[in-house]
């Protein structure tokens, strides 16, 4: 097994995609004839299937059947946020020494080059965590990256919780992270669910690591289409059009 691994979060229902009507989980919705998760797996093909853990939930058996036994699977039946989902992979990767990327099943436009660059910059910088970000105008309702006076990342504040000053920050969270194992598992366990949805968000690891003075790295994507996730039928149509253009 290599020192690079991946955890793909694929437990979602895809309610706004009307996935129940399609009798499919979100990961298996198709864009131009190919499943969303297939695009993602192709773009991280530098990571071996046995080093890739897929967190399934809603209709998880269909994902296992579609992708086969080469990959490793864990199940998150009670969905309580992205950090909660990530922790289900600890029995598989908890003793791993190296870099683990946490990514999503619904971002087919995020390129192989960007995934690779995240690993490379994470490892070269010696960071405990590395985050993918972008500068977008007009500023979307994404989490804002908060930095201290020295320019170091100290927090991510969700759009709904931003102060008026924070809402003007144009450096936003794309959601993908590379974390150092086994250190990451202790920090994941520290994340609280003190938020309106009572969920455990992966972004909480940024504040926890910053409080302990750990180095964190930020990688930017200049190609804004890479930040698109598929959360609605409108998103799906937009992504399909872009995939045809590429």
C-alpha positions in Angstrom: 0.0 0.0 0.0 1.3 3.5 -0.9 1.5 6.5 1.5 -1.3 8.3 -0.5 -4.8 7.3 0.1 -8.3 8.6 -0.6 -11.6 8.7 1.2 -14.5 9.5 -1.1 -17.7 10.7 0.6 -20.6 9.1 -1.3 -23.3 8.5 1.3 -25.6 11.3 0.2 -29.2 10.9 -1.2 -29.1 13.7 -3.7 -32.5 14.9 -2.7 -32.4 18.0 -5.0 -31.3 15.7 -7.9 -34.5 13.8 -7.4 -32.4 10.7 -7.0 -35.2 8.7 -5.3 -37.3 9.1 -8.4 -34.3 7.8 -10.4 -33.9 5.0 -7.9 -30.2 5.8 -7.6 -27.8 7.3 -5.0 -26.2 10.6 -5.9 -22.9 9.0 -6.8 -24.5 7.0 -9.5 -26.4 9.8 -11.2 -25.0 10.2 -14.7 -23.5 13.2 -16.5 -23.3 12.6 -20.3 -23.8 8.8 -19.8 -21.2 8.3 -17.1 -21.7 8.2 -13.3 -20.5 11.2 -11.3 -18.2 9.0 -9.1 -16.6 7.4 -12.2 -15.3 10.8 -13.2 -13.8 11.3 -9.8 -12.2 7.8 -9.7 -10.6 8.4 -13.1 -9.2 11.7 -11.9 -7.5 10.0 -8.9 -6.3 7.0 -10.8 -2.8 7.5 -9.4 -4.2 6.1 -6.1 -4.7 2.3 -6.2 -8.2 1.0 -5.6 -7.1 -0.8 -2.5 -6.0 2.6 -1.1 -9.4 4.2 -1.9 -12.2 4.0 0.7 -15.7 4.9 -0.4 -18.1 6.0 2.3 -21.5 4.8 1.3 -25.0 5.2 2.8 -28.1 5.7 0.9 -28.5 2.8 -1.6 -24.9 1.9 -0.8 -25.3 -1.6 -2.1 -25.8 -0.1 -5.6 -22.5 1.7 -5.4 -20.7 -1.4 -4.3 -22.3 -3.4 -7.2 -21.5 -0.7 -9.8 -17.8 -0.2 -8.7 -17.0 -3.8 -7.7 -14.8 -5.3 -5.0 -11.5 -3.5 -6.0 -12.3 -0.6 -3.8 -12.8 -0.6 0.0 -16.1 0.5 1.5 -17.5 1.7 4.8 -21.1 2.6 5.6 -22.5 5.8 7.1 -26.2 5.1 7.7 -26.9 8.0 10.0 -25.5 11.0 8.2 -24.2 13.6 10.6 -21.8 15.6 8.5 -18.6 15.3 6.6 -16.3 14.8 9.6 -18.6 12.2 10.9 -18.5 10.4 7.5 -14.7 10.6 7.3 -14.2 9.0 10.7 -15.9 5.8 9.4 -12.7 5.1 7.4 -10.5 5.0 10.5 -10.7 1.2 10.9 -9.2 0.9 7.4 -6.7 3.8 7.4 -6.2 4.6 11.1 -2.7 3.1 11.2 -1.6 4.5 7.8 1.4 6.7 7.7 1.1 9.4 5.0 -1.3 11.6 3.2 -5.1 11.0 3.0 -7.3 13.0 0.7 -10.9 13.5 1.6 -13.0 14.3 -1.5 -16.5 14.2 -2.8 -18.3 12.0 -5.3 -20.1 14.8 -7.1 -17.3 17.0 -8.5 -16.5 15.6 -12.0 -14.8 18.7 -13.2 -12.0 18.7 -10.6 -8.9 17.6 -12.6 -6.3 15.0 -12.0 -3.7 17.7 -12.1 -5.3 19.6 -9.2 -5.6 16.5 -7.1 -2.0 15.7 -7.7 -0.9 19.3 -6.9 -2.7 19.1 -3.6 -0.7 16.0 -2.6 2.5 17.4 -3.8 2.2 20.7 -2.1 1.0 19.0 1.1 4.0 16.7 1.2 6.6 19.3 0.2 5.3 21.8 2.8 5.2 19.3 5.6 1.7 20.5 6.5 -0.7 18.7 8.8 -3.5 19.6 6.5 -3.9 21.1 3.0 -7.1 22.7 1.7 -8.3 23.5 -1.8 -9.6 27.0 -2.2 -10.5 29.5 -4.9 -11.0 33.3 -5.3 -14.4 33.8 -6.8 -16.4 36.8 -7.8 -19.2 37.4 -7.2 -18.5 35.6 -3.9 -20.6 32.4 -3.6 -22.2 31.1 -0.4 -19.1 29.1 0.4 -17.1 29.0 3.7 -14.6 31.8 4.0 -11.0 31.3 4.8 -9.9 33.3 7.8 -6.3 34.2 8.2 -4.3 35.8 11.0 -2.1 38.9 10.7 0.8 36.8 9.5 -1.4 35.3 6.7 -1.7 31.9 8.3 -5.0 30.0 8.0 -6.8 29.8 11.3 -10.4 29.0 10.5 -13.2 28.5 8.0 -16.4 30.3 8.7 -19.5 29.1 6.9 -21.4 31.7 4.9 -24.4 31.7 7.3 -22.1 32.4 10.3 -20.0 35.2 8.7 -19.8 38.6 10.1 -20.3 41.5 7.6 -16.5 41.8 7.4 -15.9 38.1 6.8 -18.7 38.0 4.2 -16.4 40.2 2.0 -13.6 37.6 2.0 -13.3 36.3 -1.5 -11.0 33.4 -0.6 -13.4 30.5 -0.3 -13.3 26.8 0.6 -13.8 24.3 -2.2 -14.0 21.4 0.3 -11.2 19.0 -0.6 -8.6 18.4 2.0 -5.4 16.3 2.3 -4.7 15.4 5.9 -1.7 13.7 7.6 -2.3 10.3 9.1 -2.4 9.1 11.8 -2.5 12.7 13.3 -5.8 13.5 11.5 -7.8 11.0 13.4 -7.3 12.6 16.8 -8.3 16.0 15.4 -11.4 14.6 13.7 -12.5 13.3 17.1 -12.2 16.8 18.5 -14.6 18.4 16.1 -17.9 19.5 17.7 -21.4 19.8 16.3 -22.1 23.2 17.8 -24.0 24.5 14.8 -27.7 24.8 13.8 -27.7 21.4 11.9 -25.9 19.6 14.8 -23.5 18.1 12.3 -19.7 17.4 12.4 -18.1 19.4 9.6 -14.7 18.5 8.2 -13.8 22.2 8.1 -13.7 22.2 11.9 -10.3 20.5 11.7 -8.8 23.7 10.4 -9.6 25.6 13.6 -8.4 22.7 15.8 -5.1 22.4 14.1 -4.5 26.1 14.1 -5.1 26.3 17.8 -2.2 23.8 18.3 0.0 25.8 15.9 0.2 23.1 13.2 1.2 24.1 9.7 -1.6 24.2 7.2 -1.3 24.8 3.5 -3.8 26.3 1.0 -3.8 25.3 -2.7 -5.8 27.5 -5.1 -7.5 26.5 -8.3 -7.8 29.2 -10.9 -10.2 27.2 -13.0 -13.5 28.0 -11.3 -15.4 25.1 -13.0 -13.4 22.8 -10.8 -15.3 24.1 -7.8 -18.7 23.0 -9.2 -20.5 20.2 -7.3 -23.6 18.6 -8.5 -26.4 19.2 -6.0 -29.4 19.9 -8.2 -30.7 19.2 -11.7 -29.6 22.6 -12.8 -26.0 21.8 -11.6 -26.1 18.6 -13.5 -27.1 20.3 -16.7 -24.3 22.9 -16.2 -21.7 20.2 -15.6 -22.8 18.2 -18.6 -22.4 21.2 -20.8 -18.9 21.9 -19.5 -17.9 18.3 -19.9 -18.9 18.4 -23.5 -16.9 21.6 -24.0 -13.7 20.1 -22.6 
